[in-house]
């Protein structure tokens, strides 16, 4: 089936949203509206607006707190949208906003759903030893529970921290979006329900629970488990790191793990052989 011409609105923030919007514009899929974070929490809203301007369009902008207003819903309804595409958009879309997209709302999520719905997905993939990846899925009124359009798995390297894994997942997200969006455009996409029995989910504040972050100095733990905790809590934010306390001070711990090739068998002790000039 030939690619379809689609009316879309784009809801996004963070650097990966810039990459995805770039991909859409390269395909000629120009958003009819931009849904952006409120300016007090936005990181890449200006970049998204400029991308559209360079493409010769200036779609109307709706900010996060405005989404629930009657005026915003009316605007989206007038656009007769096929899809709303969400990429790291930090707001839950609910009805009647969800109903303004005739074919559905799509979300790009940095996890291998149904594992690690919600926040801090690289951390929980390492900490809980669950699969990592990226998923393009439909949005319903629950968090990251909608049918999956396309997804791919990502291997977790023993040297990965949450920070390095997140970098891998963001690149994979763009690849997953390109593949999944092509299926949407050519009409071959079909949503696959998530397996409820394997689902895991985490709230934003779960990472800051002392039972997750605190290191007990006198505890006896396996090195493997300690490393997993330190890797999982090494992000780009110090307040997300593991810590230990002594007296009135708290010490944050982050790790860097560097792979090194090992050539087994080359460092053995030399074998001695008898010499003829040694007195016996």
Backbone bond lengths (Angstrom), bond angles and torsions (degrees), N, CA, C in turn:
res aa  C-N    CA-C-N  psi(-1)  N-CA   C-N-CA  omega(-1)  CA-C   N-CA-C  phi
1 X - - - 1.470 - - 1.528 109.28 -
2 X 1.321 118.54 138.87 1.457 121.91 -179.81 1.518 110.91 -68.35
3 X 1.357 114.71 154.29 1.453 119.55 177.80 1.523 110.28 -58.55
4 X 1.336 114.82 140.16 1.449 120.44 -179.15 1.529 110.29 -92.96
5 X 1.291 116.37 147.78 1.456 121.40 172.08 1.525 107.08 -85.59
6 X 1.320 116.09 121.95 1.453 120.59 -171.75 1.525 111.62 -120.40
7 X 1.317 114.76 141.12 1.459 121.54 171.04 1.518 108.79 -91.31
8 X 1.315 116.77 121.94 1.469 119.82 -177.04 1.522 110.81 -131.43
9 X 1.320 114.14 155.38 1.460 122.51 163.35 1.521 106.13 -115.27
10 X 1.318 116.32 147.37 1.457 120.86 -176.87 1.518 109.39 -116.82
11 X 1.354 115.60 124.78 1.465 121.91 179.15 1.521 108.09 -116.72
12 X 1.326 118.21 114.88 1.460 117.42 -175.66 1.507 115.17 -159.77
13 X 1.332 113.09 167.42 1.453 123.29 172.07 1.521 106.95 -162.64
14 X 1.306 117.97 174.43 1.464 126.29 -179.00 1.535 110.41 71.33
15 X 1.330 115.20 165.43 1.456 120.16 -172.15 1.521 113.20 -63.26
16 X 1.332 117.53 -34.01 1.464 118.82 -178.66 1.528 111.24 -65.30
17 X 1.327 117.89 -28.46 1.465 119.60 178.21 1.525 111.27 -67.07
18 X 1.322 116.49 -32.06 1.463 120.41 177.05 1.527 109.73 -65.36
19 X 1.329 116.49 -41.82 1.467 120.35 178.75 1.531 111.49 -64.78
20 X 1.320 116.16 -39.90 1.470 119.17 -178.85 1.527 111.02 -70.89
21 X 1.326 117.81 -41.93 1.456 119.16 177.95 1.533 110.57 -64.18
22 X 1.317 116.49 -36.15 1.467 119.91 175.35 1.526 110.38 -58.78
23 X 1.332 116.66 -44.30 1.463 121.30 179.02 1.526 110.83 -62.07
24 X 1.321 117.20 -42.05 1.470 120.31 179.25 1.522 111.46 -63.25
25 X 1.320 116.54 -44.45 1.462 120.09 -178.66 1.523 111.35 -66.38
26 X 1.343 116.82 -34.70 1.464 120.20 176.51 1.524 110.88 -61.58
27 X 1.324 116.97 -31.02 1.459 122.06 179.47 1.530 112.34 -84.80
28 X 1.330 115.92 -6.15 1.454 120.07 -177.16 1.514 114.17 85.55
29 X 1.340 116.62 10.95 1.467 120.95 178.79 1.520 108.57 -90.53
30 X 1.318 115.13 92.21 1.465 122.22 -173.52 1.522 109.34 -92.04
31 X 1.335 118.23 126.27 1.468 119.44 -179.77 1.520 111.87 -67.50
32 X 1.325 114.46 138.84 1.462 120.97 176.34 1.521 111.86 -84.67
33 X 1.339 116.33 -13.19 1.463 121.88 176.29 1.523 107.67 -157.41
34 X 1.334 115.54 148.84 1.455 121.98 174.33 1.527 108.85 -111.17
35 X 1.322 116.35 125.72 1.461 121.36 173.91 1.524 106.04 -103.60
36 X 1.319 117.15 114.98 1.453 122.23 -172.90 1.518 111.08 -121.07
37 X 1.323 115.31 159.47 1.458 120.73 176.43 1.528 109.96 -66.66
38 X 1.326 115.41 154.60 1.460 118.98 171.10 1.524 108.65 -59.43
39 X 1.309 116.67 147.81 1.454 120.78 -172.20 1.528 113.10 -63.00
40 X 1.328 118.07 -23.56 1.463 119.17 179.86 1.522 112.79 -77.19
41 X 1.339 118.49 -6.87 1.459 120.86 177.31 1.525 113.29 -134.56
42 X 1.327 117.34 4.27 1.459 121.04 -179.19 1.522 110.71 -78.77
43 X 1.334 115.89 148.45 1.461 120.43 176.21 1.523 112.60 -118.19
44 X 1.346 117.97 -32.93 1.454 120.77 -174.24 1.527 112.26 -131.23
45 X 1.310 117.53 24.77 1.463 120.22 -178.88 1.526 111.90 -64.48
46 X 1.334 116.26 -40.48 1.466 119.58 -179.74 1.525 110.89 -63.68
47 X 1.329 116.88 -40.75 1.465 120.94 179.60 1.526 111.03 -63.01
48 X 1.318 117.55 -38.29 1.461 120.86 179.77 1.528 111.13 -67.17
49 X 1.317 116.63 -41.82 1.472 120.43 178.08 1.524 110.41 -62.75
50 X 1.338 115.98 -43.46 1.473 120.00 -178.17 1.525 111.77 -66.28
51 X 1.331 117.14 -35.17 1.460 119.68 176.09 1.525 110.67 -58.05
52 X 1.313 115.42 -45.25 1.472 119.30 179.37 1.523 110.87 -65.30
53 X 1.317 117.13 -41.27 1.465 120.17 -179.90 1.519 110.79 -61.86
54 X 1.353 117.31 -40.71 1.463 120.36 178.87 1.527 111.32 -67.02
55 X 1.340 115.78 -25.06 1.463 119.98 176.55 1.527 111.69 -84.84
56 X 1.332 116.59 0.63 1.460 120.88 176.54 1.508 115.38 85.45
57 X 1.341 117.64 19.72 1.466 120.71 179.82 1.531 109.87 -130.38
58 X 1.308 114.79 153.18 1.476 120.88 176.93 1.518 108.63 -134.53
59 X 1.333 116.85 76.26 1.470 119.43 -177.61 1.520 110.98 -67.46
60 X 1.327 118.01 152.89 1.465 120.50 175.66 1.526 110.44 -61.67
61 X 1.333 115.45 147.49 1.463 122.15 -177.86 1.519 109.59 -110.98
62 X 1.327 115.13 131.26 1.465 121.33 174.14 1.526 107.19 -118.47
63 X 1.313 117.22 124.62 1.457 122.34 179.69 1.533 110.90 -87.75
64 X 1.318 115.63 159.82 1.459 122.61 -172.43 1.518 115.54 -48.65
65 X 1.310 117.27 -51.31 1.468 119.80 -176.38 1.523 112.38 -73.29
66 X 1.337 116.09 -14.05 1.461 119.55 179.57 1.528 112.78 -86.06
67 X 1.325 116.76 -12.15 1.463 120.10 -170.25 1.519 113.41 -59.50
68 X 1.317 116.70 -35.87 1.463 119.81 -175.27 1.523 112.82 -81.28
69 X 1.320 117.38 -4.69 1.470 119.12 -176.20 1.515 111.15 -73.21
70 X 1.313 115.07 152.89 1.464 120.20 179.58 1.518 111.13 -62.04
71 X 1.348 117.03 -35.52 1.462 120.54 -178.96 1.530 110.92 -65.25
72 X 1.329 116.73 -39.77 1.460 120.55 179.77 1.523 111.10 -67.50
73 X 1.306 116.71 -43.65 1.463 120.61 178.92 1.529 110.06 -62.88
74 X 1.326 116.53 -41.48 1.464 120.16 179.87 1.531 110.75 -63.41
75 X 1.347 116.62 -40.33 1.458 120.52 178.33 1.533 110.90 -61.54
76 X 1.313 117.22 -46.86 1.465 121.33 -179.70 1.525 111.06 -63.99
77 X 1.318 117.04 -37.16 1.458 120.09 178.17 1.526 111.29 -64.63
78 X 1.322 117.17 -38.66 1.461 120.91 -179.46 1.529 111.91 -65.92
79 X 1.313 116.95 -27.11 1.463 120.93 -177.82 1.526 112.54 -75.16
80 X 1.328 117.13 -12.46 1.468 122.40 -179.24 1.533 111.26 48.86
81 X 1.303 115.76 58.30 1.458 122.89 -174.88 1.518 112.05 -71.64
82 X 1.329 115.25 145.06 1.458 120.63 167.48 1.526 109.67 -84.68
83 X 1.334 116.17 -47.70 1.462 120.90 -176.95 1.528 110.98 -138.79
84 X 1.308 114.70 150.79 1.460 122.08 160.68 1.523 105.74 -108.54
85 X 1.332 116.56 127.78 1.456 122.31 -179.19 1.527 108.87 -106.30
86 X 1.333 116.88 120.61 1.463 122.28 -177.21 1.530 109.97 -110.50
87 X 1.318 116.26 129.96 1.465 121.79 178.60 1.526 108.32 -135.01
88 X 1.314 115.28 105.93 1.474 122.59 -179.59 1.532 111.09 52.71
89 X 1.317 115.39 36.62 1.462 121.06 177.52 1.526 107.69 -83.55
90 X 1.339 118.45 118.12 1.467 120.28 -168.82 1.529 114.80 -84.36
91 X 1.310 117.09 35.88 1.464 121.23 178.48 1.527 108.38 -136.00
92 X 1.319 115.31 143.28 1.466 120.53 173.66 1.529 109.14 -80.87
93 X 1.321 116.68 125.86 1.459 120.45 174.71 1.523 109.07 -87.28
94 X 1.297 115.32 132.56 1.460 120.54 -178.60 1.528 109.18 -129.55
95 X 1.314 115.27 169.10 1.446 119.55 175.40 1.530 109.17 -68.11
96 X 1.326 117.46 142.24 1.477 128.44 12.26 1.533 114.53 -88.99
97 X 1.363 118.55 0.58 1.472 119.50 -179.51 1.524 110.43 -60.46
98 X 1.345 117.65 -43.35 1.460 120.81 -179.80 1.528 112.04 -57.04
99 X 1.304 116.05 -33.31 1.468 120.53 -175.85 1.520 112.98 -78.31
100 X 1.335 118.29 -7.09 1.469 119.74 -179.33 1.525 112.05 -79.30
101 X 1.335 117.91 -12.30 1.465 121.92 178.11 1.524 108.53 -101.57
102 X 1.320 116.78 111.15 1.457 120.97 -172.07 1.512 114.33 -60.22
103 X 1.339 118.24 -34.63 1.464 120.92 -177.90 1.526 113.40 -104.59
104 X 1.316 115.99 -5.61 1.450 117.86 174.52 1.520 113.57 128.76
105 X 1.311 114.39 168.55 1.461 123.06 176.16 1.521 107.38 -109.19
106 X 1.325 116.37 133.05 1.456 122.61 -179.23 1.517 110.31 -110.99
107 X 1.328 116.01 145.53 1.460 120.99 177.99 1.528 109.57 -133.48
108 X 1.324 115.86 138.79 1.456 122.16 175.66 1.518 108.23 -102.28
109 X 1.335 116.53 122.52 1.465 121.01 -171.16 1.528 110.10 -126.68
110 X 1.355 117.88 134.73 1.463 120.80 -177.34 1.526 113.57 -83.85
111 X 1.324 116.76 56.41 1.468 120.90 172.98 1.519 109.10 -154.38
112 X 1.315 115.35 164.78 1.458 121.10 177.76 1.528 107.03 -93.00
113 X 1.335 114.60 82.61 1.459 120.06 -176.55 1.531 111.19 -57.29
114 X 1.350 116.78 143.98 1.464 128.47 13.70 1.533 115.37 -86.69
115 X 1.324 118.07 6.47 1.455 120.06 177.95 1.530 110.30 -73.91
116 X 1.313 115.15 137.97 1.467 122.65 171.14 1.526 113.75 59.48
117 X 1.321 114.35 54.59 1.450 119.02 166.54 1.534 108.19 -67.80
118 X 1.318 115.41 152.13 1.460 117.72 175.70 1.518 112.53 93.98
119 X 1.332 115.05 -140.76 1.461 122.37 -166.62 1.527 112.70 -98.75
120 X 1.361 114.45 162.00 1.469 124.38 170.17 1.531 111.78 51.73
121 X 1.310 115.07 48.46 1.466 119.06 -173.21 1.530 114.49 -62.14
122 X 1.353 121.11 -37.89 1.469 118.73 178.10 1.523 112.47 -63.51
123 X 1.324 116.35 -38.66 1.462 120.18 179.03 1.516 111.51 -59.76
124 X 1.329 116.60 -47.86 1.467 119.20 -175.31 1.525 111.98 -74.02
125 X 1.335 117.11 -29.09 1.463 118.57 175.66 1.525 110.75 -62.67
126 X 1.349 116.29 -40.28 1.467 119.83 178.51 1.521 110.68 -75.14
127 X 1.315 116.94 -47.03 1.463 121.11 -173.73 1.522 111.72 -66.21
128 X 1.323 116.91 -41.33 1.464 121.15 -177.48 1.528 113.02 -94.90
129 X 1.328 116.65 -1.32 1.470 121.31 -179.26 1.531 110.38 55.71
130 X 1.338 115.41 50.13 1.461 122.32 178.48 1.525 109.07 -111.03
131 X 1.337 118.10 160.61 1.465 120.05 -178.49 1.526 112.34 -60.90
132 X 1.335 114.60 145.57 1.463 121.47 175.79 1.519 108.85 -112.80
133 X 1.337 115.86 156.15 1.451 119.26 178.41 1.512 111.07 169.47
134 X 1.324 116.18 -159.43 1.461 122.54 178.34 1.516 108.72 -139.69
135 X 1.334 116.08 145.36 1.467 121.26 -174.83 1.525 110.85 -138.93
136 X 1.332 115.80 135.63 1.455 122.11 168.09 1.525 106.45 -103.61
137 X 1.340 116.64 121.97 1.461 119.54 -173.62 1.522 111.15 -141.70
138 X 1.320 114.44 160.67 1.459 120.00 174.38 1.525 109.81 -75.55
139 X 1.316 114.90 153.10 1.458 121.54 -178.62 1.513 109.67 -102.61
140 X 1.336 115.38 131.92 1.456 120.60 168.35 1.527 106.96 -119.66
141 X 1.311 117.14 -162.93 1.471 118.63 -174.43 1.520 113.46 -86.39
142 X 1.324 118.17 2.28 1.459 121.09 173.80 1.522 108.81 -107.18
143 X 1.322 116.97 169.77 1.456 121.64 -172.24 1.525 111.58 -82.43
144 X 1.331 116.72 110.59 1.469 123.63 172.65 1.533 112.95 58.63
145 X 1.306 117.24 37.79 1.467 120.79 -176.16 1.526 113.83 -109.86
146 X 1.342 117.95 -3.82 1.454 120.89 -173.80 1.522 113.44 -73.13
147 X 1.325 115.47 166.46 1.468 122.16 -178.41 1.529 110.89 -58.82
148 X 1.327 115.37 145.19 1.458 121.94 -176.11 1.527 110.41 -90.69
149 X 1.331 116.09 129.87 1.466 121.95 174.72 1.522 109.87 -84.93
150 X 1.332 116.26 -48.83 1.462 120.94 -177.61 1.519 108.53 -159.63
151 X 1.337 117.10 144.79 1.461 120.79 177.86 1.520 110.05 -154.99
152 X 1.314 114.38 157.44 1.453 120.60 175.99 1.515 110.34 -139.31
153 X 1.313 114.59 147.90 1.464 122.41 -178.54 1.530 109.41 -86.13
154 X 1.328 116.54 149.48 1.464 123.00 175.06 1.522 108.93 -124.06
155 X 1.325 116.71 131.20 1.465 120.79 176.89 1.525 109.77 -75.07
156 X 1.320 115.53 140.14 1.460 121.19 175.85 1.523 108.01 -98.81
157 X 1.308 116.24 118.20 1.460 121.58 -178.55 1.531 109.44 -81.27
158 X 1.339 118.88 147.39 1.470 120.33 177.91 1.529 113.53 -57.59
159 X 1.331 116.92 -22.94 1.465 119.94 178.85 1.526 112.80 -89.48
160 X 1.330 117.69 -5.36 1.464 120.06 -177.80 1.515 111.91 -69.20
161 X 1.319 115.09 134.85 1.451 122.00 163.05 1.532 107.05 -101.15
162 X 1.318 116.74 175.44 1.467 118.69 176.00 1.527 110.43 -60.01
163 X 1.313 116.38 -34.45 1.469 120.50 -178.45 1.520 111.21 -67.90
164 X 1.328 118.41 -48.26 1.462 119.88 -179.27 1.525 111.29 -69.38
165 X 1.324 116.93 -35.94 1.464 120.11 178.04 1.524 110.55 -65.17
166 X 1.326 117.18 -38.96 1.459 120.55 178.78 1.524 110.66 -61.66
167 X 1.339 116.98 -39.22 1.455 119.66 176.46 1.515 111.51 -60.33
168 X 1.333 117.43 -41.63 1.458 121.44 177.39 1.527 110.89 -63.97
169 X 1.333 116.14 -43.06 1.460 120.14 -176.17 1.520 111.60 -66.56
170 X 1.319 117.77 -35.87 1.460 119.77 179.07 1.524 111.12 -64.68
171 X 1.320 116.90 -40.82 1.467 119.56 176.06 1.530 110.61 -64.40
172 X 1.338 115.37 -41.49 1.462 119.47 179.50 1.524 110.98 -65.55
173 X 1.329 117.70 -35.67 1.465 120.89 178.66 1.524 111.45 -57.06
174 X 1.326 116.16 -43.11 1.465 119.30 -178.91 1.523 109.93 -64.48
175 X 1.340 117.41 -41.11 1.457 120.90 177.58 1.526 111.03 -63.74
176 X 1.330 116.22 -43.61 1.465 120.79 179.09 1.525 110.41 -62.90
177 X 1.327 116.20 -41.20 1.464 118.21 179.41 1.522 110.86 -62.94
178 X 1.326 116.93 -45.68 1.465 119.44 -179.18 1.528 110.66 -57.86
179 X 1.331 116.45 -45.09 1.466 120.17 -179.09 1.529 111.26 -66.56
180 X 1.336 115.33 -47.32 1.462 119.34 -178.59 1.516 112.40 -66.58
181 X 1.323 116.44 -39.23 1.463 119.71 -179.05 1.520 111.43 -67.57
182 X 1.322 117.33 -33.79 1.458 119.67 175.97 1.525 110.83 -62.84
183 X 1.334 115.97 -38.33 1.463 119.15 176.32 1.530 111.06 -65.38
184 X 1.322 116.17 -37.26 1.464 120.19 176.56 1.533 109.62 -62.95
185 X 1.322 116.60 -45.27 1.467 121.22 -175.36 1.523 112.45 -67.59
186 X 1.350 115.75 -37.57 1.467 116.57 -177.36 1.531 112.84 -91.93
187 X 1.327 116.60 3.36 1.453 120.46 174.27 1.508 115.62 80.98
188 X 1.355 117.15 10.72 1.469 119.59 -177.97 1.525 113.08 -95.21
189 X 1.325 118.12 -3.32 1.460 120.59 -176.86 1.524 111.10 -71.46
190 X 1.329 114.74 139.09 1.465 120.22 173.07 1.519 107.87 -140.81
191 X 1.305 117.11 129.22 1.452 120.61 -177.70 1.517 112.50 -72.36
192 X 1.325 115.87 135.41 1.455 122.05 177.46 1.524 109.44 -107.44
193 X 1.337 118.94 121.55 1.469 120.20 179.95 1.529 111.36 -59.47
194 X 1.325 115.39 145.12 1.453 120.45 178.18 1.532 110.49 -77.17
195 X 1.316 115.53 150.20 1.462 121.64 177.23 1.520 109.53 -80.28
196 X 1.309 115.61 108.87 1.466 120.13 -176.57 1.520 111.16 -63.85
197 X 1.311 117.79 -33.63 1.459 121.15 -176.39 1.505 114.29 -65.65
198 X 1.331 118.01 -21.81 1.460 121.39 -179.53 1.530 112.97 -103.03
199 X 1.305 117.84 1.49 1.458 121.16 -172.05 1.523 112.31 -70.04
200 X 1.329 114.80 138.54 1.462 121.98 169.75 1.524 107.45 -131.33
201 X 1.312 116.74 151.62 1.462 120.77 -178.35 1.517 109.78 -149.42
202 X 1.336 115.18 148.89 1.461 120.42 -178.17 1.518 109.94 -140.86
203 X 1.310 114.77 138.23 1.447 121.35 177.09 1.526 110.17 -82.19
204 X 1.312 116.17 162.78 1.469 120.61 -178.60 1.525 111.75 -59.76
205 X 1.320 117.07 -40.78 1.462 120.51 -175.14 1.521 113.41 -80.67
206 X 1.334 117.77 -8.84 1.461 119.32 -177.40 1.526 112.14 -60.90
207 X 1.316 117.04 -30.55 1.460 121.12 -178.46 1.524 111.99 -65.05
208 X 1.325 117.40 -25.33 1.458 121.10 -174.17 1.526 113.09 -95.32
209 X 1.309 116.36 6.61 1.469 120.57 176.63 1.524 109.08 -66.17
210 X 1.335 118.37 131.50 1.475 120.05 179.09 1.525 113.34 -55.56
211 X 1.322 117.93 -29.69 1.468 119.29 179.25 1.534 111.42 -68.33
212 X 1.331 116.82 -18.70 1.459 121.65 177.58 1.530 111.05 -91.37
213 X 1.332 116.77 -42.72 1.462 120.95 -171.66 1.530 114.55 -92.59
214 X 1.299 118.24 -30.41 1.465 120.82 -169.36 1.532 112.29 -74.80
215 X 1.326 115.39 135.21 1.463 123.42 173.36 1.520 108.70 -104.15
216 X 1.328 116.55 123.67 1.462 121.23 177.89 1.526 108.23 -90.67
217 X 1.313 116.33 115.07 1.452 120.43 -171.81 1.529 113.60 -62.47
218 X 1.301 118.19 -29.28 1.461 120.72 -177.66 1.531 112.77 -99.05
219 X 1.323 116.81 5.20 1.457 119.41 -179.62 1.530 110.54 -75.18
220 X 1.317 115.12 146.91 1.459 121.14 175.48 1.526 107.28 -100.17
221 X 1.336 116.38 114.94 1.458 121.14 -177.53 1.525 109.47 -133.40
222 X 1.326 116.43 156.26 1.456 120.92 174.00 1.524 109.52 -71.44
223 X 1.297 116.74 143.18 1.463 120.91 177.97 1.520 110.86 -56.19
224 X 1.321 117.23 -40.29 1.460 121.92 179.46 1.534 111.27 -57.59
225 X 1.339 116.19 -43.58 1.463 120.49 -178.13 1.527 111.12 -71.06
226 X 1.331 116.90 -38.68 1.460 120.01 178.28 1.524 110.72 -64.83
227 X 1.319 116.47 -44.80 1.459 119.57 178.56 1.530 111.31 -62.00
228 X 1.321 116.60 -40.12 1.463 119.89 179.07 1.533 110.43 -60.45
229 X 1.319 116.94 -43.28 1.453 120.54 179.40 1.527 111.27 -64.08
230 X 1.317 117.27 -45.91 1.463 120.86 -178.82 1.515 111.70 -65.76
231 X 1.320 117.31 -41.03 1.466 121.06 177.97 1.524 110.95 -63.92
232 X 1.318 115.86 -44.09 1.463 120.85 -176.94 1.520 112.15 -65.16
233 X 1.321 117.05 -27.31 1.462 120.93 -176.32 1.520 112.73 -103.96
234 X 1.317 117.10 10.29 1.464 120.68 173.78 1.522 107.97 -94.56
235 X 1.327 115.75 100.81 1.462 123.06 179.35 1.523 107.84 -121.97
236 X 1.320 117.54 -165.23 1.460 120.61 176.19 1.522 112.00 -86.92
237 X 1.336 116.73 7.61 1.473 120.67 179.84 1.527 109.76 -124.67
238 X 1.316 114.90 128.06 1.459 119.69 -177.60 1.524 111.94 -68.16
239 X 1.332 117.78 -31.09 1.461 119.27 -178.45 1.519 112.63 -72.28
240 X 1.339 117.74 -7.59 1.455 121.53 175.93 1.531 112.22 -95.98
241 X 1.321 116.48 -1.27 1.463 120.57 -175.59 1.529 111.65 -80.97
242 X 1.344 115.06 159.82 1.464 120.55 171.54 1.531 109.19 -64.68
243 X 1.322 115.77 158.02 1.463 119.17 179.80 1.520 110.69 -148.67
244 X 1.343 114.57 158.64 1.458 121.05 167.39 1.518 107.71 -130.99
245 X 1.302 116.12 159.43 1.464 121.62 -176.36 1.515 110.71 -125.03
246 X 1.318 114.90 140.54 1.467 121.59 170.80 1.517 107.24 -135.29
247 X 1.322 116.14 120.60 1.460 119.79 -177.33 1.507 111.25 61.21
248 X 1.321 115.98 -121.99 1.467 120.92 -177.52 1.522 112.19 -100.17
249 X 1.339 117.09 7.29 1.456 119.72 -177.13 1.525 112.30 -111.36
250 X 1.317 114.51 145.34 1.455 122.43 175.00 1.525 108.27 -115.23
251 X 1.331 116.46 136.43 1.450 122.17 -178.56 1.531 109.39 -120.65
252 X 1.322 115.94 122.91 1.459 121.51 179.41 1.534 109.92 -88.36
253 X 1.330 115.52 143.47 1.459 121.03 -176.35 1.526 110.09 -125.84
254 X 1.327 116.46 121.45 1.454 122.46 171.83 1.521 108.52 -123.46
255 X 1.321 117.25 155.79 1.460 120.09 -175.29 1.528 110.99 -126.91
256 X 1.319 113.97 152.15 1.462 122.83 168.10 1.511 107.23 -123.43
257 X 1.308 116.92 126.54 1.457 121.23 -178.09 1.521 108.14 -116.71
258 X 1.318 115.93 124.82 1.462 121.60 -176.08 1.519 110.53 -114.16
259 X 1.326 118.41 119.07 1.470 120.57 177.76 1.536 110.43 -67.00
260 X 1.302 115.93 147.83 1.459 121.39 178.06 1.517 108.36 -144.74
261 X 1.304 116.15 131.92 1.453 120.10 -179.48 1.525 110.17 -68.30
262 X 1.312 115.35 139.77 1.459 121.25 178.21 1.522 108.03 -119.45
263 X 1.318 115.55 125.68 1.457 120.76 177.23 1.520 107.75 -102.69
264 X 1.314 115.84 97.10 1.455 120.22 -175.33 1.525 110.58 -67.47
265 X 1.335 114.69 138.01 1.449 120.55 173.11 1.515 114.86 92.56
266 X 1.349 117.99 -3.55 1.457 119.15 -178.02 1.518 112.95 -95.11
267 X 1.324 116.05 -9.83 1.462 118.67 -177.15 1.517 112.34 -110.21
268 X 1.318 117.23 26.17 1.454 119.90 179.48 1.529 111.16 -72.69
269 X 1.310 115.59 155.73 1.466 120.44 174.81 1.526 108.84 -62.28
270 X 1.364 118.87 137.82 1.468 119.82 179.15 1.517 111.50 -65.87
271 X 1.327 115.58 142.61 1.461 120.56 177.51 1.521 109.16 -86.45
272 X 1.331 115.93 133.00 1.465 121.23 -178.85 1.513 109.64 -89.56
273 X 1.325 116.90 136.63 1.460 122.15 175.21 1.534 108.68 -118.83
274 X 1.339 117.72 149.20 1.467 119.27 -175.85 1.526 111.49 -66.57
275 X 1.347 114.60 146.49 1.456 121.28 177.37 1.521 109.49 -111.90
276 X 1.317 115.38 144.31 1.448 119.65 -175.14 1.515 113.31 -70.86
277 X 1.378 116.10 -20.35 1.454 117.28 -176.79 1.508 113.34 -95.41
278 X 1.311 116.74 9.38 1.444 120.39 178.11 1.519 109.08 -91.88
279 X 1.320 117.09 127.59 1.480 120.93 179.99 1.509 109.04 -63.75
280 X 1.336 113.91 140.08 1.446 118.65 -178.68 1.530 109.04 -107.92
